[in-house]
Each structure stands twice: as structure tokens, then as C-alpha cells.
Amino acid sequence: MTSTATTAPTRRRLHGDPLDDPEFAERYRAMQARDARFDGQFITGVHSTGIYCRPSCPAVAPKASNVSFYLTAAAAHEAGLRACKRCLPDAVPGSPQWDLRDDLAARAMRLIADGVVEREGVPGLAARLGYTPRHLTRVLTGELGAGPLALARAHRAQNARALLTSTALPAADVAFASGFGSIRQFNETIREVYERSPLELRAAARVRERQPQPSAAVPDSGPDGGVVRLRLPARPPFDAAGVFGWLAARALDGVEHAGDARYERTLRLPGGPAVVAFAAAGDAASPAIEVEARLATLADLPPLVARVRRLFDLDADAVAIDAALSRDPALAASVAETPGIRVPGCLDPHELVFRALIGQQVSVKAARTALARLAAELGERVAPHADGAPSTLFPSAAAIAEHGPEVLRGPAARVRTIVDVANRLVSGSLVVASERERIELQSDLLAVPGIGPWTAGYVAMRVTRAPDVLLTGDLALRNGAERLGLPSAARELAVLGTRWAPWRSYASMHLWRAAGAKI
């Protein structure tokens, strides 16, 4: 049995044995086995008790006739169910579907996690996706069992529960940090979803304080310019060291500091500049990333969490990916040596585009030098919170569009391309964002003079979390393939790589590692 999921909720049958449905039966077996691999991938709704649980909930397994399975907590809420107080079903890694899939529902879920509904409303969400609010609501309700408002509401409730149960933040601060528009809305939602008031949720958490928490956040100061610490769970196995190594190889002086186990950087968020730091936490069975964030406003916490999850690929279905890739004898040893390999995402899509443009056809070291110089000359300064802390924001597209010709070095054609892309990003004629349809984004990038397949594929891989990209035009990747006894010619490798679908991005990470590359 694999841990992949389909595109719609699996509900009870009104007539006959629900176990006659193969998909229902597979999920029911996972629930009976209390298989934690499926936590976050689907939700078990128990209608006899009126609650919903994670698949690994230790409670006695309910009868199949009393069960429905849902892809989202919002769908369970819409069915009149409340969250289990025992297994905390929303305190787990998120579903890998929203990265694997590239349909409208998946792209909408990426934006909802980033807090777009709170900032721009459903019309803004729909406009970003290129559809009317009515059509978007119809699609999400049909595929996920809940519309955009309900999905955003569930996301706010989950953020609020995590903050309430593991911080000393005042309830009012938790409400606005979670994206609620009012204290009243916050209180009503928490009581409806969890059948407890916010303070009762907090008190219950203190009773369980000796138990390890799947996620945590602790404020050091007030919401204005304060520091928030939180722990984000990852789906095991999790190669945290590989992601930290990737980030360290590309760290830019002034913008980032990186070591083997810690990464710190400046970052633009919707509410203002931030300084964030990450470290590996937990153990092999319950890995996590600890985040320390100095924010301009606590309202930036939800979008930060969504971006960190993408950066570290925390929700990847590592068990399914490793199982698929290890079936190829050429990759089996690499998978065994590095289980849970991740494809690093990005915190800022525009920044990633410029990193890719400046880094194409040059070494990582040369790209790092050029990018650090660009940041030093055009980046915005922020007040450092400690001696030696990063204090420069990576330059905005507007700054590069205006001053790029003066400070960029290298071939004139490449400089023209970089400035052209900056102008397109500023004008909105080119949109590079996590919600973009992957093929469409690559097509738009390839239409820009000076951008080739490597850059377009690399941006799609890291910005939209595309899981099935094999950059056969990359020399280091082909060198890695040769070391593993695979064809090194681009065309032959592309043909052979079809057997790694839909996980060719992860196969690429193994090939780069085999080459000893820090690309």
C-alpha cells in the first residue's frame, strides 16, 4: 500500500458495505493499523462520536459504517465534526498533495496556507488563480468538501490552536496572529471547532505539558518587533542535513548566515522585513524544524510558516518517494544512504528567479560572489538584532530594474535578461509565484529572451515545488548519473528518467549528491 491520495474525499456509502470501495478500504486499513505515515494525508471522520481524527489516533477503531474520510479539516468541519482532543489531528505535517498536484484545488491550497484569503479575501484569491470566486468555490467544494472561506477558517483555527496550546501569548494576540479579523470571530471559531474556549484549550495543554508537543511557539516579547519561536513537524524520514548543506553552500554575506545545523537570514514578508533562523529538531521518528522569527507583525506568522514548510519540503511523502526510487538499482544505494532526501524550496520566489539567472552556467561559488555583491549594492538595510546578524534584504525586483544596469557585471546579454525579467516582475507581465501552474510558468519563462530550459525548470522545481523535474541540461547532474552507472548524455538520461516519474526532482537530488555538487 502506498501513501498517495486521490483527488476527492472518500465518504461512506449510503448503501452496501463501504469496504467494497477499494480506496475506502485502503484508508480504513491504514486507520486500523494506526499508520502514522498517513497523518495529514487524510482525516478520519467518525460520525457516531462527532469527531475527526488523524489516522494514527490511539482510540478504538470505529466501525466502517460510521466512518468518512476527508482530505481537509475544513471538509470535516462542514460535515459537523469537531477535532479530536486526544490525537490533535491538525498538529501534524500537511498533506503532500498540494505539492504533488498542480490543479486548481492544489494551487488554491498553497495560497490559502500563505494567508491570501486573510489579506485579499476570496476575490483576491480567485483573481490570483485566474477564475471567478463562484467557479473557485464550486471547484473547491466539489473536490475538497469545503469552499475557500471554510478552508481558510480551518487554517486559522489550526494556527490558533498551536499558538494557544504552546505559548504564553495573550489570546488577543493569538487571534490576530492566526489571521482572525476580530476577537469575537476567534472565540466563536475555536469553540465550534474544538468544543472548548481558547482558555480551556490552553488549560488542557498545560495538563499535557509533560508530553512532547508536535508544534510549539514561544514569544520573547510583544507583537511589535517581537520574537516568536516555533517548531514545525516534518514527515519522516527527513534529511535535514541535506537541506542545511544546500542553503549553506548558497548563503550570501549580509543576507544569510549558515552552518551545518543552523540557517539565519533576512526576509520580506507582507507586513514588513523579518529576520528568521532555522535549526533541525526532534529525532528520526519525529523530526522537525525549529524556527526563530523576529517579525514586524504577528500577522506575518501564517505566511512565514507556509514558506518555511516549502523551503524545507516538510510535507513530502518521503516513504513513497524512497520506495519508488529505490526500485531502480542505480539509485537504491543512494536512497538507503540518504533516506528522506528533500528538494529545497524557496522563501521568496522573485529572489529565486534572480539567483537562477545569475547562477546559470557558472559555479555555485561564482554565483554566490555575484549575488552577494548585488545585495550589498542594492539591498535594503534592516536593523540587526545582534552583532553579526544578517542585516541586508535581498534586492527587490524594482531595485534591480532601476539600478541593475549600473551594478550587474558579466556578459551584456545576461545583464539585459536580468533587467528585462526585473521589469516584467515589477509590471506584472511575468508572475513567478507558488500558485502558478507549472507548465504555464515554464512557458512564460522560456518566452523571455535569454532564459533556457535549465532556468525555467529550476525555478519551477523550487518555486512551485514541482516534484517531477529532471534537469538533464545540468552538467553536474549528468556527472552524477555517470558515477551511478547511468547514461550521461542528456537525451538518453531523459528517456531513462521517465521511470522515476513522478519523483524526478528527488532523483535529481540523488544525482547531484552523487556528483558531489553543491548546485
C-alpha positions as CSV (number, residue, x, y, z in Angstrom):
1,M,0.0,0.0,0.0
2,T,1.3,3.4,-0.9
3,S,0.7,6.6,1.0
4,T,-0.6,8.6,-2.0
5,A,-4.1,10.0,-2.0
6,T,-6.7,10.7,-4.6
7,T,-8.3,14.0,-5.6
8,A,-11.6,13.8,-3.7
9,P,-12.8,12.9,-0.2
10,T,-13.7,9.3,0.3
11,R,-17.1,9.2,2.1
12,R,-19.3,6.5,3.5
13,R,-21.6,4.7,1.1
14,L,-25.2,5.1,1.7
15,H,-25.9,1.5,0.7
16,G,-23.9,-1.6,0.9
17,D,-20.6,-2.3,2.6
18,P,-18.3,0.7,2.4
19,L,-15.3,-1.7,2.4
20,D,-16.3,-2.7,-1.1
21,D,-14.8,0.6,-2.2
22,P,-11.1,-0.1,-2.7
23,E,-10.0,3.4,-1.8
24,F,-12.1,3.5,1.3
25,A,-10.8,0.0,2.3
26,E,-7.2,1.1,1.9
27,R,-7.6,4.1,4.1
28,Y,-9.6,2.1,6.6
29,R,-6.8,-0.5,6.9
30,A,-4.3,2.4,7.4
31,M,-6.5,3.7,10.2
32,Q,-6.9,0.3,11.8
33,A,-3.1,-0.1,11.7
34,R,-2.7,3.4,13.3
35,D,-0.2,4.1,10.5
36,A,1.4,7.5,11.2
37,R,2.6,7.8,7.6
38,F,-0.9,8.8,6.7
39,D,-1.3,11.6,9.3
40,G,-2.1,14.8,7.5
41,Q,-2.7,12.9,4.2
42,F,-6.4,12.3,5.1
43,I,-8.7,12.7,8.0
44,T,-10.9,10.1,9.6
45,G,-14.4,11.4,10.4
46,V,-16.3,9.3,13.0
47,H,-20.0,10.2,12.8
48,S,-21.0,8.1,15.8
49,T,-18.9,10.4,18.1
50,G,-19.0,13.6,16.0
51,I,-15.2,13.9,15.9
52,Y,-12.4,13.7,13.3
53,C,-9.0,12.2,14.0
54,R,-5.7,11.6,12.4
55,P,-5.3,8.0,11.1
56,S,-2.9,7.1,13.9
57,C,-5.3,8.1,16.7
58,P,-4.9,5.6,19.5
59,A,-8.7,5.4,20.1
60,V,-10.6,2.2,19.4
61,A,-11.1,1.9,15.6
62,P,-14.7,2.8,14.7
63,K,-16.9,0.6,12.6
64,A,-16.6,1.2,8.9
65,S,-20.2,2.2,8.6
66,N,-19.6,5.1,10.9
67,V,-16.6,6.5,9.1
68,S,-16.0,9.0,6.3
69,F,-12.6,10.1,5.1
70,Y,-11.8,13.7,4.1
71,L,-8.8,15.5,2.6
72,T,-9.1,18.6,4.7
73,A,-10.1,19.6,8.2
74,A,-12.5,22.1,6.7
75,A,-14.5,19.4,5.0
76,A,-14.8,17.6,8.4
77,H,-15.9,20.9,9.9
78,E,-18.5,21.3,7.2
79,A,-19.8,17.8,8.0
80,G,-20.4,18.9,11.6
81,L,-17.4,17.2,13.1
82,R,-15.0,18.6,15.7
83,A,-11.3,17.9,16.2
84,C,-10.3,15.0,18.5
85,K,-9.0,16.2,21.8
86,R,-6.8,13.2,22.2
87,C,-4.8,12.9,18.9
88,L,-4.9,16.6,17.8
89,P,-5.4,15.9,14.1
90,D,-4.2,19.3,13.0
91,A,-0.9,19.1,14.7
92,V,0.8,17.0,12.0
93,P,2.7,17.7,8.8
94,G,0.5,18.9,6.0
95,S,-0.7,16.9,3.0
96,P,1.9,16.3,0.3
97,Q,-0.9,16.5,-2.3
98,W,-0.7,20.3,-2.5
99,D,2.9,20.0,-3.8
100,L,2.4,16.9,-5.9
101,R,-0.8,18.1,-7.6
102,D,-0.9,21.1,-9.9
103,D,-4.6,21.5,-10.5
104,L,-6.7,24.5,-9.3
105,A,-7.5,23.0,-5.9
106,A,-3.9,22.3,-5.1
107,R,-2.8,25.8,-6.2
108,A,-5.6,27.3,-4.2
109,M,-4.5,25.4,-1.1
110,R,-0.9,26.8,-1.4
111,L,-2.3,30.3,-1.4
112,I,-4.7,29.7,1.5
113,A,-1.8,28.4,3.6
114,D,0.1,31.6,2.7
115,G,-2.8,33.7,4.2
116,V,-4.0,35.2,0.9
117,V,-7.7,35.0,2.0
118,E,-7.0,36.9,5.1
119,R,-5.1,39.7,3.2
120,E,-7.1,39.8,-0.1
121,G,-10.3,37.9,0.5
122,V,-11.8,35.3,-1.7
123,P,-12.0,37.7,-4.7
124,G,-8.2,38.2,-4.4
125,L,-7.6,34.5,-4.1
126,A,-9.7,33.8,-7.2
127,A,-8.0,36.7,-9.2
128,R,-4.6,35.2,-8.5
129,L,-5.7,31.9,-9.8
130,G,-7.5,33.4,-12.9
131,Y,-11.0,32.3,-12.1
132,T,-14.2,33.9,-10.7
133,P,-14.9,33.5,-7.0
134,R,-18.0,31.4,-7.9
135,H,-16.1,29.0,-10.0
136,L,-13.3,28.6,-7.5
137,T,-15.8,27.9,-4.7
138,R,-17.6,25.3,-6.9
139,V,-14.3,23.5,-7.6
140,L,-13.0,23.5,-4.1
141,T,-16.3,22.4,-2.6
142,G,-16.6,19.6,-5.2
143,E,-13.0,18.3,-4.8
144,L,-12.2,19.1,-1.2
145,G,-15.6,19.2,0.5
146,A,-15.3,22.9,1.5
147,G,-15.1,26.3,-0.1
148,P,-12.3,28.8,0.2
149,L,-13.8,30.6,3.2
150,A,-14.2,27.4,5.1
151,L,-10.7,26.2,4.1
152,A,-9.2,29.5,5.3
153,R,-11.2,29.3,8.5
154,A,-9.9,25.8,9.3
155,H,-6.3,27.0,8.6
156,R,-6.8,29.9,11.0
157,A,-8.2,27.6,13.7
158,Q,-5.2,25.2,13.4
159,N,-2.7,28.1,13.7
160,A,-4.6,29.4,16.7
161,R,-4.7,26.1,18.4
162,A,-0.9,25.6,18.0
163,L,-0.3,29.1,19.5
164,L,-2.8,28.7,22.3
165,T,-1.5,25.3,23.4
166,S,2.1,26.1,23.5
167,T,2.7,29.8,24.0
168,A,2.0,32.5,26.6
169,L,0.8,34.9,24.0
170,P,-2.4,36.8,25.1
171,A,-5.5,35.4,23.4
172,A,-6.0,38.6,21.5
173,D,-2.5,38.4,20.0
174,V,-3.1,34.8,19.1
175,A,-6.3,35.8,17.4
176,F,-4.7,38.3,15.1
177,A,-1.5,36.3,14.6
178,S,-3.7,33.4,13.3
179,G,-5.5,35.7,10.8
180,F,-8.8,36.3,12.6
181,G,-10.4,39.7,11.9
182,S,-11.9,40.0,15.4
183,I,-11.7,38.5,18.9
184,R,-15.4,37.5,18.6
185,Q,-14.8,35.6,15.4
186,F,-11.8,33.9,17.0
187,N,-13.7,32.8,20.1
188,E,-16.6,31.5,18.2
189,T,-14.5,29.5,15.7
190,I,-12.3,27.9,18.4
191,R,-15.3,26.9,20.4
192,E,-17.1,25.5,17.4
193,V,-14.1,23.5,16.0
194,Y,-12.6,22.3,19.3
195,E,-15.7,22.4,21.6
196,R,-13.7,24.4,24.0
197,S,-13.0,28.1,24.6
198,P,-9.5,29.4,23.8
199,L,-8.6,29.5,27.5
200,E,-9.9,25.9,28.0
201,L,-7.7,24.8,25.1
202,R,-4.7,26.4,26.8
203,A,-5.5,24.9,30.2
204,A,-5.9,21.4,28.7
205,A,-2.4,21.8,27.1
206,R,-0.9,22.5,30.4
207,V,-2.3,19.3,31.8
208,R,-0.4,17.5,28.9
209,E,2.7,19.7,29.3
210,R,5.0,16.7,30.0
211,Q,4.1,15.2,26.7
212,P,6.1,16.4,23.6
213,Q,4.3,18.9,21.5
214,P,4.2,18.4,17.8
215,S,4.4,22.1,17.3
216,A,5.2,25.0,19.6
217,A,5.7,28.7,19.6
218,V,7.0,30.9,22.4
219,P,7.2,34.7,22.3
220,D,10.0,36.5,23.8
221,S,8.3,39.9,23.6
222,G,5.2,41.7,22.4
223,P,3.8,41.5,18.9
224,D,5.6,44.7,17.7
225,G,9.0,43.7,16.6
226,G,8.9,40.6,18.9
227,V,10.5,37.2,18.5
228,V,8.5,34.1,18.0
229,R,9.9,30.6,18.3
230,L,8.0,27.6,16.9
231,R,8.6,24.0,15.9
232,L,7.2,22.7,12.6
233,P,6.9,18.9,12.3
234,A,8.3,17.1,9.3
235,R,7.1,13.9,7.7
236,P,9.8,11.3,8.4
237,P,12.3,10.3,7.2
238,F,13.7,13.7,6.9
239,D,17.2,14.6,5.5
240,A,17.5,17.9,7.3
241,A,21.3,17.9,7.0
242,G,21.0,17.9,3.2
243,V,18.8,21.0,3.1
244,F,21.0,22.8,5.6
245,G,24.0,21.9,3.4
246,W,22.3,23.2,0.3
247,L,21.4,26.5,2.0
248,A,24.9,26.9,3.4
249,A,26.5,26.5,0.0
250,R,24.5,29.4,-1.3
251,A,24.5,31.8,1.7
252,L,25.1,35.4,0.8
253,D,27.1,37.7,3.0
254,G,24.9,40.2,4.7
255,V,21.7,38.4,3.7
256,E,22.3,35.0,5.2
257,H,24.4,33.1,7.8
258,A,24.6,29.4,7.5
259,G,26.3,26.4,9.2
260,D,25.9,22.7,9.3
261,A,22.8,22.9,11.7
262,R,21.6,26.5,11.6
263,Y,20.5,28.9,8.9
264,E,19.6,32.6,9.5
265,R,18.5,35.3,7.1
266,T,16.6,38.4,6.4
267,L,13.2,38.1,4.6
268,R,10.4,40.3,3.2
269,L,7.0,39.3,4.5
270,P,3.6,41.0,3.8
271,G,3.8,43.1,7.0
272,G,7.4,44.1,6.7
273,P,11.0,42.8,7.0
274,A,11.9,39.9,9.2
275,V,14.9,38.1,10.4
276,V,14.4,34.3,10.7
277,A,16.6,31.4,11.8
278,F,16.1,27.7,11.4
279,A,17.6,24.6,13.1
280,A,16.9,20.9,13.0
281,A,15.0,19.5,15.9
282,G,13.3,16.3,17.1
283,D,14.5,12.8,16.3
284,A,14.3,10.3,13.4
285,A,10.8,9.3,14.4
286,S,9.5,12.9,14.9
287,P,11.7,15.3,13.0
288,A,11.0,19.0,13.0
289,I,12.4,22.4,12.2
290,E,12.7,25.0,14.9
291,V,12.0,28.5,13.7
292,E,13.0,31.7,15.4
293,A,11.5,34.8,13.8
294,R,11.7,38.5,14.6
295,L,8.6,39.8,12.8
296,A,7.3,43.3,12.1
297,T,3.9,42.0,13.0
298,L,2.5,38.7,14.3
299,A,0.1,38.7,11.3
300,D,3.1,37.6,9.3
301,L,3.3,34.3,11.2
302,P,1.0,32.2,8.9
303,P,2.7,33.2,5.6
304,L,6.1,32.6,7.2
305,V,5.1,29.1,8.4
306,A,3.8,28.2,4.9
307,R,7.0,29.4,3.3
308,V,9.3,27.5,5.7
309,R,7.3,24.3,5.1
310,R,8.0,24.8,1.4
311,L,11.7,25.7,1.9
312,F,12.4,22.5,3.9
313,D,9.9,20.4,1.9
314,L,8.4,19.3,5.3
315,D,5.3,17.7,3.9
316,A,6.9,15.4,1.3
317,D,5.8,11.8,1.3
318,A,9.3,10.5,1.9
319,V,8.2,6.9,2.3
320,A,6.5,6.7,-1.0
321,I,9.3,8.7,-2.8
322,D,12.1,6.5,-1.4
323,A,10.2,3.3,-2.2
324,A,9.7,4.4,-5.8
325,L,13.3,5.5,-6.4
326,S,14.9,2.6,-4.6
327,R,13.3,0.2,-7.1
328,D,15.9,1.4,-9.6
329,P,19.1,-0.5,-8.7
330,A,21.2,2.5,-9.8
331,L,19.6,4.7,-7.1
332,A,18.9,2.1,-4.4
333,A,22.3,2.6,-2.6
334,S,21.9,6.4,-2.6
335,V,18.4,6.2,-1.2
336,A,19.5,3.8,1.5
337,E,22.4,6.1,2.4
338,T,20.2,9.3,2.4
339,P,16.6,8.4,3.3
340,G,14.1,11.2,3.2
341,I,16.0,13.4,0.8
342,R,14.3,16.7,0.2
343,V,14.1,19.2,-2.7
344,P,14.7,22.7,-1.2
345,G,12.1,25.2,-2.0
346,C,12.4,29.0,-1.5
347,L,11.2,31.7,0.8
348,D,11.0,34.4,-1.9
349,P,10.1,33.5,-5.5
350,H,11.4,36.7,-7.0
351,E,14.8,36.3,-5.3
352,L,15.0,32.7,-6.5
353,V,14.5,33.9,-10.1
354,F,17.5,36.2,-9.9
355,R,19.6,33.6,-8.1
356,A,18.8,31.2,-11.0
357,L,19.5,33.8,-13.7
358,I,22.8,34.8,-12.2
359,G,23.8,31.3,-11.3
360,Q,23.1,29.7,-14.7
361,Q,26.3,28.4,-16.5
362,V,28.6,29.5,-13.6
363,S,29.8,27.7,-10.5
364,V,28.0,28.0,-7.2
365,K,31.0,29.9,-5.8
366,A,30.9,32.4,-8.6
367,A,27.2,32.9,-8.4
368,R,27.4,33.4,-4.7
369,T,30.0,36.1,-5.1
370,A,28.0,38.0,-7.8
371,L,24.8,37.7,-5.8
372,A,26.4,39.0,-2.6
373,R,27.8,42.0,-4.4
374,L,24.4,42.7,-5.9
375,A,22.8,42.5,-2.4
376,A,25.4,44.8,-0.9
377,E,24.9,47.5,-3.5
378,L,21.1,47.3,-4.0
379,G,19.7,45.6,-0.9
380,E,17.7,47.4,1.8
381,R,19.3,47.6,5.2
382,V,17.4,46.4,8.3
383,A,18.4,46.9,11.9
384,P,20.4,43.9,13.1
385,H,19.1,42.3,16.4
386,A,22.5,41.0,17.4
387,D,26.1,41.5,16.5
388,G,26.9,39.8,13.2
389,A,23.3,39.0,12.4
390,P,22.1,39.4,8.8
391,S,21.1,43.0,8.1
392,T,20.5,43.2,4.4
393,L,17.4,42.3,2.4
394,F,17.9,40.8,-1.0
395,P,17.3,43.4,-3.6
396,S,13.7,43.8,-4.8
397,A,12.8,43.4,-8.5
398,A,12.1,47.2,-8.6
399,A,15.6,48.0,-7.3
400,I,17.2,45.6,-9.9
401,A,15.1,47.0,-12.7
402,E,16.1,50.6,-11.8
403,H,19.8,50.1,-11.0
404,G,20.7,46.7,-12.4
405,P,22.4,48.0,-15.5
406,E,24.8,50.0,-13.2
407,V,25.8,47.3,-10.9
408,L,25.4,44.0,-12.7
409,R,28.5,42.5,-14.3
410,G,29.1,39.8,-16.9
411,P,28.0,39.3,-20.5
412,A,25.8,42.1,-21.8
413,A,23.2,39.7,-22.9
414,R,22.8,38.2,-19.5
415,V,22.6,41.6,-17.9
416,R,19.8,42.5,-20.4
417,T,17.9,39.4,-19.5
418,I,18.1,40.0,-15.7
419,V,16.9,43.6,-16.1
420,D,14.2,42.5,-18.5
421,V,12.9,40.0,-16.0
422,A,13.0,42.5,-13.2
423,N,10.9,44.9,-15.3
424,R,8.4,42.2,-16.1
425,L,8.1,41.2,-12.5
426,V,7.5,44.8,-11.5
427,S,4.9,45.4,-14.2
428,G,3.2,42.1,-13.5
429,S,3.6,40.8,-17.1
430,L,5.6,37.9,-15.6
431,V,4.3,36.3,-12.5
432,V,6.5,33.9,-10.5
433,A,4.7,32.5,-7.5
434,S,4.0,29.2,-5.8
435,E,0.4,29.2,-7.1
436,R,1.4,29.3,-10.8
437,E,0.6,26.3,-13.0
438,R,3.9,24.7,-13.6
439,I,3.8,24.2,-17.3
440,E,2.4,27.7,-17.8
441,L,5.1,29.2,-15.6
442,Q,7.9,27.4,-17.5
443,S,6.4,28.5,-20.8
444,D,6.3,32.2,-19.7
445,L,9.9,32.0,-18.6
446,L,11.0,30.4,-21.8
447,A,9.4,33.2,-23.7
448,V,11.8,35.7,-22.2
449,P,14.9,36.2,-24.4
450,G,17.9,34.7,-22.6
451,I,16.1,32.1,-20.4
452,G,16.6,28.5,-21.3
453,P,15.1,25.2,-20.2
454,W,17.5,24.8,-17.2
455,T,16.5,28.1,-15.6
456,A,12.8,27.5,-16.3
457,G,12.9,24.0,-14.9
458,Y,15.0,25.0,-11.9
459,V,12.5,27.8,-11.0
460,A,9.5,25.5,-11.4
461,M,11.2,22.9,-9.2
462,R,11.9,25.3,-6.3
463,V,9.2,27.9,-6.5
464,T,6.1,25.7,-7.3
465,R,7.6,22.6,-5.6
466,A,7.3,20.6,-8.9
467,P,8.2,17.0,-7.9
468,D,8.9,15.7,-11.4
469,V,11.6,17.9,-13.0
470,L,14.8,16.3,-14.3
471,L,17.3,19.0,-15.5
472,T,19.3,16.9,-18.0
473,G,21.0,20.0,-19.3
474,D,22.8,20.4,-16.0
475,L,26.4,19.2,-16.3
476,A,26.8,18.3,-12.6
477,L,23.6,16.2,-12.7
478,R,24.9,14.3,-15.7
479,N,28.2,13.7,-14.0
480,G,26.3,12.3,-11.0
481,A,24.4,10.0,-13.3
482,E,27.6,8.7,-14.9
483,R,29.1,8.0,-11.4
484,L,26.0,5.9,-10.7
485,G,26.4,3.9,-14.0
486,L,23.6,5.8,-15.8
487,P,23.8,7.4,-19.2
488,S,25.4,10.9,-19.1
489,A,24.1,12.1,-22.4
490,A,21.1,14.4,-21.9
491,R,18.8,12.7,-24.3
492,E,19.5,9.2,-23.0
493,L,19.2,10.3,-19.4
494,A,15.9,12.0,-20.1
495,V,14.5,8.8,-21.6
496,L,15.7,6.6,-18.7
497,G,14.5,9.2,-16.2
498,T,10.9,8.6,-17.1
499,R,11.0,5.5,-14.9
500,W,11.5,7.8,-11.9
501,A,8.2,9.7,-12.5
502,P,6.5,11.4,-10.7
503,W,9.6,11.9,-8.5
504,R,12.3,13.1,-10.9
505,S,13.1,16.2,-8.9
506,Y,14.0,13.9,-6.0
507,A,16.0,11.7,-8.3
508,S,17.8,14.9,-9.4
509,M,18.9,15.5,-5.8
510,H,20.4,12.0,-5.6
511,L,22.3,12.6,-8.9
512,W,23.6,15.9,-7.7
513,R,24.7,14.3,-4.5
514,A,26.5,11.5,-6.3
515,A,28.4,14.2,-8.3
516,G,29.4,15.9,-5.0
517,A,27.8,19.0,-6.4
518,K,26.5,21.9,-4.4
519,I,24.3,23.2,-7.1
